[in-house]
Amino acid sequence: MRFSRIYLFAAGVLNTTFGQTQAAANSTYTSALRTCTLLQTSLGPEIVQLSGAEYLASASNAWSLFNTGNRPTCIIYPEQSSHVQVAMAAIFRDKIHYAVQAGGHTAMTGWNTVQDGILFFFSHMKNVSYDSTRDTITLQPGIHWGEALSALEPLGVAPLGGRLGDVGTGLLLGGGLSYLSGEYGFSSDSYVELDVVLVTGKLVTANATNQFSDLFRALKGGANRFGIVTRYEVQAIHTGTNSSKDWFGGLILYPNSSAEALINATHRYVSTVSDPRASILMAFSSTINGTDIVPSHILTLFFRGPALPPAIFGEFLSIPSTVQQLSAVSYLEANNILGAGADRGFGQLFGASAFNGTVDQYMNAFRAWNDYTATIRGSLFGTVLAFTPILESQILAGRAQGSNIMDPPLGNYAAVQIQTQSQSGLHQLSTQVHGARQILFDRIPPSPGLPLYINECDAQQNVFSTYGRYNELRNTYAKYDPTRFNVRFTDGPIGL
């Protein structure tokens, strides 16, 4: 009898809890639908869509399959900043959950998608232009780096952006890494001026010297927490046209037997290279074939000059390889060497660390990554352990532009990325996978004092707390969003 009463009580609690949860979900949807309907009346059915082919394509557009399952109550397709202002003011007034998708390339689940809320989708704002008088490039938020580089190539200029064509302007808000970073800093260090819609719907223009200079710096690494940028004006880098083969490099593929030598070479590169014209991306990868793990390691290397200097690249060139594809190339060709990175249909997760220690730190990471891959191979298409050197010249270039909010200490270090790619069509990963990921992160902690790179982090990593200007970041956030609306109503980095 006692068991029966307890069972009935528990069943009642469960039913009540489910009912409350369902009621809350219905209320959230109803509130969002009311706001969407009002916005559609004021902005029009092309700007505010609740259904249809374009709506469905946009809702499922995200690069990571884990971000394609949600269905927003409506999708806003802005064509100008005022559309974002009107929509954001309504979202703020009605307390509606929202998300923003520009390129859609994030691997952080939930950061560019929303269920029963409002999604901003910038496919109608993709213009790019060059002002030769100011020597600046203006980008709308929906442009992808491949599109921007192709459009500007005949003019011989390029923005600091990413290394894959499918990546969008959200990369700038996270800092941004490119083959030009050694010379010019993080991609966001190239900001000249930004138009930003705050959570209230107010539009402000921020630059390094006006009253919004604190917001300007916070947007150099502050991700999606400080508002919606509707115009980026950035420094133009004179990279030459496609006929200007001003770079030398390409890619080299290595067998797994070369892995230890590559770890040693990567550590030495990070520790010793100072030439800002040099750039590498060292990626150790494993794909899963049935139950077999198939390793294959790829080095992307470039030098802004007529040849690869042996003093910088000689060790990598001497390591046994299976393929070498090296030649004089244009900047556009350099950025196409790894393809666009646009493949859909796979769930993606990232994780970040940062190293400036001994070679043992790198070797330990390689072993931990191999253990992780072996543990969860049944759920995987593949994994990657990647190292991007951050040279002191890159940090100094950023400081010369007024600094960014990440503000790394002087000295070379490596940004470390772990990429986990699920089996095709797998919409969620098991608790075993998430547990193994946490063990991996625990085994490869960042060196003290180094900032993590937010564009390659896990959603649960407190990246902001690793920033050199963390206190400034928090104070700036409190100033521009005193009710903490962004943190409460959209997913993004933790720590504010």
One Martini backbone bead per residue (centre of mass of N, CA, C, O) as a GRO file, in nm:
protein
  496
    1MET     BB    1   0.058   0.063  -0.021
    2ARG     BB    2   0.295   0.258   0.001
    3PHE     BB    3   0.394   0.227  -0.290
    4SER     BB    4   0.136   0.324  -0.426
    5ARG     BB    5   0.136   0.610  -0.310
    6ILE     BB    6   0.407   0.693  -0.417
    7TYR     BB    7   0.349   0.640  -0.712
    8LEU     BB    8   0.108   0.833  -0.737
    9PHE     BB    9   0.261   1.084  -0.650
   10ALA     BB   10   0.479   1.075  -0.868
   11ALA     BB   11   0.286   1.082  -1.107
   12GLY     BB   12   0.164   1.354  -1.035
   13VAL     BB   13   0.425   1.520  -1.052
   14LEU     BB   14   0.491   1.453  -1.345
   15ASN     BB   15   0.230   1.563  -1.467
   16THR     BB   16   0.260   1.849  -1.358
   17THR     BB   17   0.536   1.913  -1.482
   18PHE     BB   18   0.456   1.864  -1.775
   19GLY     BB   19   0.227   2.068  -1.779
   20GLN     BB   20   0.404   2.314  -1.714
   21THR     BB   21   0.600   2.285  -1.951
   22GLN     BB   22   0.388   2.296  -2.177
   23ALA     BB   23   0.270   2.569  -2.098
   24ALA     BB   24   0.530   2.729  -2.137
   25ALA     BB   25   0.569   2.659  -2.435
   26ASN     BB   26   0.300   2.775  -2.533
   27SER     BB   27   0.354   3.064  -2.433
   28THR     BB   28   0.608   3.116  -2.599
   29TYR     BB   29   0.480   3.075  -2.875
   30THR     BB   30   0.248   3.281  -2.851
   31SER     BB   31   0.425   3.530  -2.810
   32ALA     BB   32   0.591   3.501  -3.071
   33LEU     BB   33   0.350   3.506  -3.268
   34ARG     BB   34   0.251   3.786  -3.199
   35THR     BB   35   0.511   3.934  -3.280
   36CYS     BB   36   0.533   3.827  -3.570
   37THR     BB   37   0.262   3.940  -3.672
   38LEU     BB   38   0.328   4.238  -3.622
   39LEU     BB   39   0.586   4.244  -3.797
   40GLN     BB   40   0.452   4.161  -4.063
   41THR     BB   41   0.274   4.412  -4.081
   42SER     BB   42   0.517   4.629  -4.074
   43LEU     BB   43   0.738   4.474  -4.282
   44GLY     BB   44   0.640   4.215  -4.414
   45PRO     BB   45   0.639   3.894  -4.574
   46GLU     BB   46   0.945   3.903  -4.672
   47ILE     BB   47   1.077   3.971  -4.390
   48VAL     BB   48   0.837   3.801  -4.249
   49GLN     BB   49   0.852   3.449  -4.177
   50LEU     BB   50   0.646   3.142  -4.100
   51SER     BB   51   0.686   3.014  -4.394
   52GLY     BB   52   0.816   2.812  -4.637
   53ALA     BB   53   1.086   2.763  -4.835
   54GLU     BB   54   1.280   2.973  -4.715
   55TYR     BB   55   1.233   2.908  -4.424
   56LEU     BB   56   1.323   2.606  -4.433
   57ALA     BB   57   1.610   2.656  -4.543
   58SER     BB   58   1.703   2.837  -4.305
   59ALA     BB   59   1.641   2.651  -4.058
   60SER     BB   60   1.849   2.422  -4.212
   61ASN     BB   61   2.141   2.571  -4.277
   62ALA     BB   62   2.330   2.484  -4.082
   63TRP     BB   63   2.628   2.328  -4.058
   64SER     BB   64   2.524   2.203  -3.807
   65LEU     BB   65   2.297   1.960  -3.740
   66PHE     BB   66   2.234   2.057  -3.440
   67ASN     BB   67   2.111   2.346  -3.585
   68THR     BB   68   1.841   2.220  -3.766
   69GLY     BB   69   1.578   2.140  -3.573
   70ASN     BB   70   1.472   2.405  -3.535
   71ARG     BB   71   1.166   2.622  -3.511
   72PRO     BB   72   1.088   2.911  -3.577
   73THR     BB   73   0.830   3.122  -3.567
   74CYS     BB   74   1.028   3.329  -3.711
   75ILE     BB   75   1.184   3.501  -3.993
   76ILE     BB   76   1.427   3.746  -4.039
   77TYR     BB   77   1.487   3.951  -4.349
   78PRO     BB   78   1.696   4.175  -4.375
   79GLU     BB   79   1.777   4.492  -4.573
   80GLN     BB   80   1.816   4.671  -4.311
   81SER     BB   81   1.867   4.815  -4.012
   82SER     BB   82   1.568   4.894  -3.947
   83HIS     BB   83   1.463   4.602  -3.931
   84VAL     BB   84   1.625   4.526  -3.681
   85GLN     BB   85   1.517   4.743  -3.495
   86VAL     BB   86   1.218   4.669  -3.496
   87ALA     BB   87   1.253   4.373  -3.405
   88MET     BB   88   1.423   4.421  -3.144
   89ALA     BB   89   1.219   4.598  -2.998
   90ALA     BB   90   0.999   4.376  -2.983
   91ILE     BB   91   1.163   4.163  -2.837
   92PHE     BB   92   1.218   4.335  -2.586
   93ARG     BB   93   0.926   4.405  -2.509
   94ASP     BB   94   0.823   4.079  -2.520
   95LYS     BB   95   1.030   3.866  -2.443
   96ILE     BB   96   1.205   3.715  -2.680
   97HIS     BB   97   1.343   3.467  -2.830
   98TYR     BB   98   1.673   3.460  -2.997
   99ALA     BB   99   1.858   3.473  -3.316
  100VAL     BB  100   2.170   3.458  -3.516
  101GLN     BB  101   2.235   3.435  -3.882
  102ALA     BB  102   2.487   3.430  -4.114
  103GLY     BB  103   2.681   3.178  -4.201
  104GLY     BB  104   2.635   2.912  -3.996
  105HIS     BB  105   2.939   2.783  -3.882
  106THR     BB  106   2.881   2.691  -3.611
  107ALA     BB  107   2.954   2.446  -3.329
  108MET     BB  108   2.751   2.584  -3.134
  109THR     BB  109   2.491   2.483  -2.976
  110GLY     BB  110   2.233   2.739  -3.025
  111TRP     BB  111   2.372   3.014  -3.141
  112ASN     BB  112   2.190   2.996  -3.447
  113THR     BB  113   1.921   2.908  -3.288
  114VAL     BB  114   1.550   2.862  -3.254
  115GLN     BB  115   1.278   2.784  -3.042
  116ASP     BB  116   1.013   2.967  -3.024
  117GLY     BB  117   1.123   3.216  -3.205
  118ILE     BB  118   1.364   3.453  -3.335
  119LEU     BB  119   1.520   3.477  -3.658
  120PHE     BB  120   1.808   3.603  -3.791
  121PHE     BB  121   1.854   3.637  -4.156
  122PHE     BB  122   2.127   3.750  -4.389
  123SER     BB  123   2.062   3.687  -4.709
  124HIS     BB  124   1.977   4.013  -4.780
  125MET     BB  125   2.286   4.090  -4.661
  126LYS     BB  126   2.568   4.081  -4.912
  127ASN     BB  127   2.741   4.322  -4.931
  128VAL     BB  128   3.037   4.457  -5.109
  129SER     BB  129   3.294   4.719  -5.061
  130TYR     BB  130   3.519   4.974  -5.203
  131ASP     BB  131   3.720   5.244  -5.061
  132SER     BB  132   3.981   5.422  -5.193
  133THR     BB  133   3.997   5.670  -5.007
  134ARG     BB  134   3.987   5.497  -4.726
  135ASP     BB  135   4.077   5.202  -4.756
  136THR     BB  136   3.797   5.033  -4.742
  137ILE     BB  137   3.567   4.780  -4.623
  138THR     BB  138   3.226   4.685  -4.682
  139LEU     BB  139   3.011   4.478  -4.477
  140GLN     BB  140   2.769   4.260  -4.471
  141PRO     BB  141   2.655   4.001  -4.263
  142GLY     BB  142   2.589   3.776  -4.509
  143ILE     BB  143   2.868   3.739  -4.588
  144HIS     BB  144   3.115   3.548  -4.731
  145TRP     BB  145   3.446   3.501  -4.777
  146GLY     BB  146   3.438   3.393  -5.063
  147GLU     BB  147   3.265   3.624  -5.178
  148ALA     BB  148   3.445   3.863  -5.098
  149LEU     BB  149   3.707   3.776  -5.243
  150SER     BB  150   3.589   3.755  -5.532
  151ALA     BB  151   3.482   4.052  -5.555
  152LEU     BB  152   3.781   4.191  -5.479
  153GLU     BB  153   4.011   4.075  -5.658
  154PRO     BB  154   4.016   4.284  -5.903
  155LEU     BB  155   4.122   4.514  -5.681
  156GLY     BB  156   4.348   4.384  -5.476
  157VAL     BB  157   4.157   4.316  -5.225
  158ALA     BB  158   4.110   4.244  -4.862
  159PRO     BB  159   3.985   4.099  -4.593
  160LEU     BB  160   3.989   4.009  -4.283
  161GLY     BB  161   3.935   3.664  -4.217
  162GLY     BB  162   3.927   3.352  -4.318
  163ARG     BB  163   3.995   2.993  -4.437
  164LEU     BB  164   3.686   2.971  -4.527
  165GLY     BB  165   3.427   3.038  -4.747
  166ASP     BB  166   3.168   2.966  -4.553
  167VAL     BB  167   3.241   3.175  -4.371
  168GLY     BB  168   3.140   3.435  -4.167
  169THR     BB  169   3.113   3.737  -3.978
  170GLY     BB  170   3.118   3.602  -3.696
  171LEU     BB  171   3.426   3.573  -3.683
  172LEU     BB  172   3.487   3.866  -3.594
  173LEU     BB  173   3.348   3.853  -3.307
  174GLY     BB  174   3.575   3.618  -3.224
  175GLY     BB  175   3.826   3.765  -3.407
  176GLY     BB  176   4.001   3.596  -3.606
  177LEU     BB  177   4.161   3.390  -3.862
  178SER     BB  178   4.450   3.421  -4.082
  179TYR     BB  179   4.709   3.444  -4.322
  180LEU     BB  180   4.743   3.765  -4.206
  181SER     BB  181   4.784   3.782  -3.890
  182GLY     BB  182   5.091   3.836  -3.847
  183GLU     BB  183   5.061   4.135  -3.973
  184TYR     BB  184   4.737   4.234  -3.863
  185GLY     BB  185   4.596   4.026  -3.690
  186PHE     BB  186   4.311   3.997  -3.600
  187SER     BB  187   4.034   4.044  -3.779
  188SER     BB  188   3.911   4.262  -3.573
  189ASP     BB  189   4.157   4.467  -3.592
  190SER     BB  190   4.027   4.595  -3.873
  191TYR     BB  191   3.849   4.784  -3.761
  192VAL     BB  192   3.669   5.103  -3.813
  193GLU     BB  193   3.344   5.041  -3.832
  194LEU     BB  194   3.018   5.011  -3.656
  195ASP     BB  195   2.694   4.880  -3.681
  196VAL     BB  196   2.467   4.872  -3.393
  197VAL     BB  197   2.219   4.667  -3.249
  198LEU     BB  198   2.065   4.679  -2.975
  199VAL     BB  199   1.842   4.527  -2.764
  200THR     BB  200   1.638   4.784  -2.792
  201GLY     BB  201   1.700   4.896  -3.112
  202LYS     BB  202   1.940   5.065  -3.107
  203LEU     BB  203   2.144   5.268  -3.314
  204VAL     BB  204   2.501   5.241  -3.349
  205THR     BB  205   2.823   5.401  -3.393
  206ALA     BB  206   3.142   5.239  -3.385
  207ASN     BB  207   3.464   5.343  -3.260
  208ALA     BB  208   3.784   5.429  -3.134
  209THR     BB  209   3.679   5.758  -3.058
  210ASN     BB  210   3.407   5.740  -2.955
  211GLN     BB  211   3.149   5.678  -2.723
  212PHE     BB  212   3.179   5.354  -2.841
  213SER     BB  213   3.470   5.229  -2.784
  214ASP     BB  214   3.399   4.997  -2.587
  215LEU     BB  215   3.220   4.841  -2.786
  216PHE     BB  216   3.427   4.809  -3.011
  217ARG     BB  217   3.617   4.625  -2.840
  218ALA     BB  218   3.411   4.404  -2.751
  219LEU     BB  219   3.371   4.313  -3.067
  220LYS     BB  220   3.672   4.187  -3.019
  221GLY     BB  221   3.536   3.883  -2.891
  222GLY     BB  222   3.213   3.905  -2.788
  223ALA     BB  223   3.035   3.813  -2.999
  224ASN     BB  224   2.670   3.793  -2.937
  225ARG     BB  225   2.644   3.999  -2.665
  226PHE     BB  226   2.630   4.327  -2.799
  227GLY     BB  227   2.483   4.270  -3.071
  228ILE     BB  228   2.389   4.375  -3.406
  229VAL     BB  229   2.568   4.368  -3.691
  230THR     BB  230   2.512   4.569  -4.006
  231ARG     BB  231   2.817   4.701  -4.023
  232TYR     BB  232   3.139   4.661  -4.182
  233GLU     BB  233   3.436   4.845  -4.136
  234VAL     BB  234   3.745   4.772  -4.300
  235GLN     BB  235   4.046   4.700  -4.367
  236ALA     BB  236   4.247   4.709  -4.646
  237ILE     BB  237   4.411   4.448  -4.814
  238HIS     BB  238   4.695   4.422  -5.026
  239THR     BB  239   4.690   4.114  -5.226
  240GLY     BB  240   4.597   4.109  -5.504
  241THR     BB  241   4.546   3.938  -5.771
  242ASN     BB  242   4.521   3.634  -5.930
  243SER     BB  243   4.793   3.707  -6.097
  244SER     BB  244   4.923   3.746  -5.812
  245LYS     BB  245   5.200   3.550  -5.704
  246ASP     BB  246   5.274   3.636  -5.368
  247TRP     BB  247   5.263   3.335  -5.291
  248PHE     BB  248   5.378   3.045  -5.093
  249GLY     BB  249   5.224   2.714  -5.118
  250GLY     BB  250   4.995   2.485  -4.925
  251LEU     BB  251   5.003   2.127  -4.907
  252ILE     BB  252   5.049   1.850  -4.665
  253LEU     BB  253   5.065   1.500  -4.651
  254TYR     BB  254   5.055   1.260  -4.377
  255PRO     BB  255   5.145   1.005  -4.206
  256ASN     BB  256   5.131   0.859  -3.895
  257SER     BB  257   5.448   0.814  -3.876
  258SER     BB  258   5.482   1.152  -3.860
  259ALA     BB  259   5.356   1.268  -3.596
  260GLU     BB  260   5.591   1.323  -3.399
  261ALA     BB  261   5.745   1.514  -3.587
  262LEU     BB  262   5.511   1.720  -3.608
  263ILE     BB  263   5.498   1.799  -3.315
  264ASN     BB  264   5.786   1.909  -3.298
  265ALA     BB  265   5.758   2.119  -3.530
  266THR     BB  266   5.525   2.280  -3.409
  267HIS     BB  267   5.662   2.367  -3.151
  268ARG     BB  268   5.901   2.515  -3.286
  269TYR     BB  269   5.740   2.717  -3.441
  270VAL     BB  270   5.594   2.854  -3.204
  271SER     BB  271   5.869   2.922  -3.043
  272THR     BB  272   6.048   3.073  -3.306
  273VAL     BB  273   5.869   3.225  -3.489
  274SER     BB  274   5.866   3.582  -3.640
  275ASP     BB  275   5.751   3.588  -3.920
  276PRO     BB  276   5.458   3.745  -4.039
  277ARG     BB  277   5.449   3.590  -4.335
  278ALA     BB  278   5.387   3.338  -4.175
  279SER     BB  279   5.183   3.024  -4.217
  280ILE     BB  280   4.992   2.783  -4.019
  281LEU     BB  281   4.806   2.456  -4.031
  282MET     BB  282   4.785   2.193  -3.795
  283ALA     BB  283   4.621   1.877  -3.884
  284PHE     BB  284   4.489   1.621  -3.699
  285SER     BB  285   4.338   1.320  -3.834
  286SER     BB  286   4.026   1.118  -3.803
  287THR     BB  287   3.870   0.850  -3.952
  288ILE     BB  288   3.577   0.641  -3.987
  289ASN     BB  289   3.589   0.278  -4.068
  290GLY     BB  290   3.372   0.167  -3.895
  291THR     BB  291   3.611   0.059  -3.652
  292ASP     BB  292   3.822   0.222  -3.800
  293ILE     BB  293   4.113   0.417  -3.770
  294VAL     BB  294   4.205   0.694  -3.997
  295PRO     BB  295   4.490   0.849  -4.038
  296SER     BB  296   4.543   1.210  -4.127
  297HIS     BB  297   4.780   1.467  -4.211
  298ILE     BB  298   4.759   1.837  -4.230
  299LEU     BB  299   4.941   2.098  -4.398
  300THR     BB  300   4.919   2.448  -4.392
  301LEU     BB  301   5.132   2.662  -4.602
  302PHE     BB  302   5.259   3.010  -4.587
  303PHE     BB  303   5.420   3.272  -4.790
  304ARG     BB  304   5.490   3.618  -4.831
  305GLY     BB  305   5.644   3.508  -5.114
  306PRO     BB  306   5.857   3.322  -5.343
  307ALA     BB  307   5.921   3.133  -5.083
  308LEU     BB  308   6.020   2.882  -4.861
  309PRO     BB  309   6.182   2.918  -4.583
  310PRO     BB  310   6.392   2.692  -4.436
  311ALA     BB  311   6.403   2.813  -4.141
  312ILE     BB  312   6.082   2.765  -4.114
  313PHE     BB  313   6.001   2.487  -4.313
  314GLY     BB  314   6.216   2.254  -4.328
  315GLU     BB  315   6.109   2.041  -4.128
  316PHE     BB  316   5.843   1.979  -4.277
  317LEU     BB  317   5.979   1.906  -4.558
  318SER     BB  318   6.148   1.648  -4.426
  319ILE     BB  319   5.900   1.501  -4.371
  320PRO     BB  320   5.732   1.236  -4.435
  321SER     BB  321   5.523   1.210  -4.726
  322THR     BB  322   5.245   1.177  -4.968
  323VAL     BB  323   5.180   1.496  -5.018
  324GLN     BB  324   5.271   1.775  -5.243
  325GLN     BB  325   5.121   2.118  -5.268
  326LEU     BB  326   5.337   2.345  -5.423
  327SER     BB  327   5.318   2.707  -5.486
  328ALA     BB  328   5.242   2.972  -5.658
  329VAL     BB  329   5.007   3.214  -5.519
  330SER     BB  330   4.723   3.352  -5.444
  331TYR     BB  331   4.515   3.456  -5.207
  332LEU     BB  332   4.267   3.313  -5.317
  333GLU     BB  333   4.401   3.033  -5.346
  334ALA     BB  334   4.480   2.996  -5.052
  335ASN     BB  335   4.171   3.002  -4.951
  336ASN     BB  336   4.103   2.729  -5.141
  337ILE     BB  337   4.278   2.479  -5.044
  338LEU     BB  338   4.031   2.357  -4.837
  339GLY     BB  339   3.797   2.478  -4.934
  340ALA     BB  340   3.481   2.583  -4.813
  341GLY     BB  341   3.331   2.413  -4.578
  342ALA     BB  342   3.002   2.329  -4.665
  343ASP     BB  343   2.933   2.074  -4.539
  344ARG     BB  344   2.653   1.888  -4.472
  345GLY     BB  345   2.505   1.651  -4.219
  346PHE     BB  346   2.684   1.723  -3.961
  347GLY     BB  347   2.776   1.704  -3.651
  348GLN     BB  348   2.920   1.971  -3.447
  349LEU     BB  349   3.223   2.004  -3.242
  350PHE     BB  350   3.404   2.200  -3.014
  351GLY     BB  351   3.741   2.279  -2.879
  352ALA     BB  352   3.956   2.459  -2.644
  353SER     BB  353   4.299   2.573  -2.646
  354ALA     BB  354   4.634   2.678  -2.503
  355PHE     BB  355   4.987   2.705  -2.600
  356ASN     BB  356   5.343   2.760  -2.430
  357GLY     BB  357   5.503   2.506  -2.392
  358THR     BB  358   5.616   2.216  -2.418
  359VAL     BB  359   5.622   1.933  -2.608
  360ASP     BB  360   5.461   1.766  -2.398
  361GLN     BB  361   5.194   1.918  -2.432
  362TYR     BB  362   5.148   1.823  -2.726
  363MET     BB  363   5.175   1.515  -2.682
  364ASN     BB  364   4.946   1.490  -2.479
  365ALA     BB  365   4.724   1.585  -2.673
  366PHE     BB  366   4.757   1.360  -2.879
  367ARG     BB  367   4.691   1.127  -2.687
  368ALA     BB  368   4.415   1.227  -2.587
  369TRP     BB  369   4.282   1.233  -2.868
  370ASN     BB  370   4.317   0.933  -2.933
  371ASP     BB  371   4.153   0.828  -2.692
  372TYR     BB  372   3.891   0.970  -2.761
  373THR     BB  373   3.844   0.843  -3.041
  374ALA     BB  374   3.840   0.545  -2.941
  375THR     BB  375   3.599   0.569  -2.737
  376ILE     BB  376   3.383   0.717  -2.978
  377ARG     BB  377   3.378   0.589  -3.271
  378GLY     BB  378   3.068   0.499  -3.304
  379SER     BB  379   2.978   0.829  -3.345
  380LEU     BB  380   3.180   0.876  -3.588
  381PHE     BB  381   3.352   1.032  -3.859
  382GLY     BB  382   3.543   1.248  -3.694
  383THR     BB  383   3.866   1.399  -3.602
  384VAL     BB  384   4.039   1.701  -3.465
  385LEU     BB  385   4.379   1.832  -3.428
  386ALA     BB  386   4.458   2.181  -3.394
  387PHE     BB  387   4.719   2.426  -3.498
  388THR     BB  388   4.753   2.783  -3.428
  389PRO     BB  389   4.968   3.023  -3.464
  390ILE     BB  390   5.051   3.293  -3.236
  391LEU     BB  391   5.205   3.575  -3.288
  392GLU     BB  392   5.345   3.852  -3.161
  393SER     BB  393   5.281   4.028  -3.409
  394GLN     BB  394   4.974   3.997  -3.379
  395ILE     BB  395   4.947   4.134  -3.104
  396LEU     BB  396   5.081   4.406  -3.182
  397ALA     BB  397   4.882   4.479  -3.406
  398GLY     BB  398   4.638   4.505  -3.215
  399ARG     BB  399   4.756   4.724  -3.026
  400ALA     BB  400   4.790   4.939  -3.256
  401GLN     BB  401   4.448   4.924  -3.274
  402GLY     BB  402   4.363   4.930  -2.945
  403SER     BB  403   4.289   4.658  -2.906
  404ASN     BB  404   4.151   4.374  -2.767
  405ILE     BB  405   3.958   4.179  -2.546
  406MET     BB  406   4.167   3.943  -2.523
  407ASP     BB  407   4.462   4.026  -2.469
  408PRO     BB  408   4.731   3.893  -2.510
  409PRO     BB  409   5.022   3.801  -2.430
  410LEU     BB  410   5.332   3.816  -2.491
  411GLY     BB  411   5.396   3.591  -2.731
  412ASN     BB  412   5.396   3.283  -2.835
  413TYR     BB  413   5.120   3.070  -2.953
  414ALA     BB  414   4.862   2.812  -2.940
  415ALA     BB  415   4.579   2.736  -3.100
  416VAL     BB  416   4.341   2.492  -2.990
  417GLN     BB  417   4.162   2.230  -3.172
  418ILE     BB  418   3.854   2.047  -3.138
  419GLN     BB  419   3.699   1.816  -3.363
  420THR     BB  420   3.358   1.691  -3.386
  421GLN     BB  421   3.223   1.438  -3.606
  422SER     BB  422   2.949   1.299  -3.687
  423GLN     BB  423   2.749   1.102  -3.806
  424SER     BB  424   2.550   1.082  -4.053
  425GLY     BB  425   2.237   1.205  -3.926
  426LEU     BB  426   2.322   1.264  -3.637
  427HIS     BB  427   2.146   1.463  -3.387
  428GLN     BB  428   2.287   1.314  -3.138
  429LEU     BB  429   2.475   1.268  -2.846
  430SER     BB  430   2.598   1.097  -2.605
  431THR     BB  431   2.699   1.089  -2.279
  432GLN     BB  432   2.970   0.957  -2.347
  433VAL     BB  433   3.077   1.178  -2.529
  434HIS     BB  434   3.061   1.413  -2.326
  435GLY     BB  435   3.243   1.280  -2.118
  436ALA     BB  436   3.494   1.252  -2.303
  437ARG     BB  437   3.526   1.554  -2.356
  438GLN     BB  438   3.583   1.639  -2.064
  439ILE     BB  439   3.835   1.472  -2.029
  440LEU     BB  440   3.994   1.605  -2.252
  441PHE     BB  441   3.992   1.896  -2.139
  442ASP     BB  442   4.133   1.815  -1.871
  443ARG     BB  443   4.404   1.712  -2.028
  444ILE     BB  444   4.406   2.018  -2.200
  445PRO     BB  445   4.500   2.269  -2.063
  446PRO     BB  446   4.568   2.581  -2.049
  447SER     BB  447   4.783   2.806  -2.035
  448PRO     BB  448   4.862   3.042  -1.836
  449GLY     BB  449   4.705   3.348  -1.960
  450LEU     BB  450   4.549   3.230  -2.199
  451PRO     BB  451   4.340   3.267  -2.457
  452LEU     BB  452   4.063   3.163  -2.589
  453TYR     BB  453   3.900   3.058  -2.886
  454ILE     BB  454   3.568   3.111  -2.954
  455ASN     BB  455   3.535   2.979  -3.250
  456GLU     BB  456   3.673   2.691  -3.102
  457CYS     BB  457   3.463   2.614  -2.889
  458ASP     BB  458   3.279   2.529  -2.622
  459ALA     BB  459   2.979   2.619  -2.484
  460GLN     BB  460   3.100   2.549  -2.173
  461GLN     BB  461   3.324   2.745  -2.208
  462ASN     BB  462   3.494   3.006  -2.028
  463VAL     BB  463   3.633   3.228  -2.225
  464PHE     BB  464   3.613   3.515  -2.105
  465SER     BB  465   3.789   3.449  -1.842
  466THR     BB  466   4.065   3.445  -2.035
  467TYR     BB  467   4.073   3.734  -2.073
  468GLY     BB  468   4.258   4.023  -2.035
  469ARG     BB  469   3.958   4.201  -2.046
  470TYR     BB  470   3.724   4.092  -1.860
  471ASN     BB  471   3.630   4.329  -1.684
  472GLU     BB  472   3.565   4.512  -1.920
  473LEU     BB  473   3.356   4.333  -2.052
  474ARG     BB  474   3.151   4.333  -1.817
  475ASN     BB  475   3.113   4.641  -1.800
  476THR     BB  476   3.012   4.677  -2.090
  477TYR     BB  477   2.769   4.495  -2.073
  478ALA     BB  478   2.625   4.646  -1.838
  479LYS     BB  479   2.589   4.911  -2.001
  480TYR     BB  480   2.429   4.784  -2.271
  481ASP     BB  481   2.285   4.541  -2.067
  482PRO     BB  482   2.139   4.583  -1.768
  483THR     BB  483   1.911   4.335  -1.794
  484ARG     BB  484   2.031   4.083  -1.946
  485PHE     BB  485   1.884   3.999  -2.215
  486ASN     BB  486   2.079   3.832  -2.383
  487VAL     BB  487   2.135   3.607  -2.172
  488ARG     BB  488   1.818   3.531  -2.142
  489PHE     BB  489   1.735   3.526  -2.489
  490THR     BB  490   2.022   3.404  -2.575
  491ASP     BB  491   2.260   3.214  -2.709
  492GLY     BB  492   2.597   3.183  -2.562
  493PRO     BB  493   2.836   3.289  -2.396
  494ILE     BB  494   2.975   3.254  -2.103
  495GLY     BB  495   3.049   3.499  -1.818
  496LEU     BB  496   2.820   3.759  -1.781
   0.00000   0.00000   0.00000
